[in-house]
Amino acid sequence: RGKFHPAEIREFFDNIDSKAIIVADIPEVELSPDPNDNPILGTAIAGHADLIVSGDKSDVVALRQAAGIPILIAREALSRLRIPG
């Protein structure tokens, strides 16, 4: 498994605002059996996310997609992004 140096992690979080997209008008969705997941899914939809990463295999990951946005576990996302994990 690849590990990140603490300086790389710090740089990522120091610069995350340059990559962030602020969304408004988040749609109300009822996709997950857990109602606490739905605002997160709605935010991803409003932001036109490329993918959703979740560890919630029983509710979120089981959906496999939300409005056409793939839902992956971290290992699948790292593989898709070609990041050693």
C-alpha positions in Angstrom: 0.0 0.0 0.0 1.2 3.5 -0.9 1.4 5.9 2.0 1.3 9.6 1.8 3.9 11.8 3.5 2.3 14.1 6.1 3.5 17.1 4.1 1.5 15.8 1.1 -1.6 15.4 3.2 -1.2 18.9 4.6 -0.7 20.3 1.1 -3.9 18.5 -0.1 -6.0 20.0 2.7 -4.4 23.4 2.4 -5.4 23.5 -1.2 -8.7 21.7 -1.2 -10.6 25.0 -1.5 -9.1 25.5 -5.0 -10.7 22.2 -6.1 -14.0 22.6 -4.2 -17.3 23.5 -6.0 -19.9 25.3 -3.9 -23.4 24.2 -4.8 -26.8 25.7 -4.1 -30.3 24.4 -4.8 -29.5 20.9 -3.6 -32.3 18.6 -4.7 -34.2 16.6 -2.2 -33.7 13.0 -3.1 -34.9 9.7 -1.6 -32.4 7.3 -3.0 -30.9 5.7 0.1 -32.8 3.7 2.7 -30.9 5.8 5.3 -32.4 9.3 5.1 -29.2 10.8 6.4 -27.4 9.8 3.2 -29.8 11.6 0.9 -28.5 15.2 1.4 -25.0 13.9 0.6 -26.3 12.3 -2.6 -28.3 15.4 -3.5 -25.1 17.5 -3.0 -23.2 15.2 -5.4 -26.0 15.5 -7.9 -26.1 19.3 -7.7 -22.4 19.5 -8.0 -22.3 17.2 -11.0 -19.8 15.0 -9.3 -17.7 12.6 -11.3 -18.1 9.9 -8.7 -19.2 9.3 -5.1 -17.0 7.4 -2.7 -18.5 5.7 0.3 -17.8 3.0 2.8 -21.5 2.5 3.5 -21.8 -0.8 1.6 -25.3 -1.7 2.9 -27.0 1.6 1.8 -25.0 3.9 -0.4 -22.7 1.6 -2.3 -25.5 -0.8 -2.8 -27.2 1.8 -5.0 -24.2 1.6 -7.4 -25.1 5.0 -8.9 -27.1 8.2 -8.2 -28.5 10.1 -11.1 -25.9 8.4 -13.3 -23.0 9.2 -10.9 -21.1 6.0 -10.1 -20.9 5.1 -6.4 -17.7 3.3 -5.5 -15.8 2.1 -2.4 -12.4 3.8 -1.8 -10.4 1.0 -3.4 -12.5 1.1 -6.6 -12.2 4.9 -6.7 -8.4 4.8 -6.3 -8.1 2.2 -9.0 -10.3 4.3 -11.4 -8.2 7.4 -10.7 -5.0 5.2 -11.0 -3.8 6.2 -7.5 -1.8 3.5 -5.7 -3.7 2.4 -2.7 
